[in-house]
């Protein structure tokens, strides 16, 4: 399967830009861990005002990277 196809198939129910709450649901993690992943640079996000916006592609990249490592 091509990488482009994988990106289309993963998390199709989520928009292209997600917030921290959606990130939590996507990964099944706590709010604290979601913020840690962003603040540690493991998942790239942009802080706009008081909230983070995370491109869905960055979440997918993170998931694929932990699958390769494990």
N, C-alpha and C positions, 0 to 999 in steps of 0.2 A: 504494500500500500504506500502510495506517495505521501510525503509530508503534508502537502496541500490538502489532500483528502482527509488526513487525520485531523487537521485544524478545523475542517468543516464539520466533522462528526463529533468532536468533543464539546460538551456543554452547549448544544444547539439552542437550549431554552433560555440562555443568558444573552444579554446585549453585548455589543462589541466592547463597551466600556462598563466596568462593574465597580461597585462600591465595596467597602469593607464587609458589610453584612452579606452581600452576595458572595464575596470571596470566602467567607466562613462556610457558607452552605456548599459552595463548589468543592471545597477541600475537606469539609467535615471537621473543622478545627474551631478552637475557641477564639473569641474576639482578641484576647491577649496574644495568642500565637499568630493570628492574622497580622496584627500590628508589628509583631517581632519580625515576621517574614519581610514586611515592607521596609521597616526601619533598618534591618540588617542588609538590605539590598538583594535578598534572595528572590524577591518578586518586585519588579520595578513598577512604581506608581508615582503619581503626581499629586501633590497636595494643593488643593484649590480651596481657599478659605480655611474652614475647619475640617474638611473631609478629604479623603484620598479618592482618586479615580485611577483605576487600574485597567489597562488594556487587557482584554480577555486573552489575547495572544501571549501575553507575558505569563498569565496563569498556566496556560497550556505548556509553554516552554519550561516552566518550573516542574510541572508534573512529568513531562517527558525526561527532564534531567534527573529527577530522583528515580525514575524507572531504570535509566541507564546505569546509575550508580549502584542500585540495589540488585 
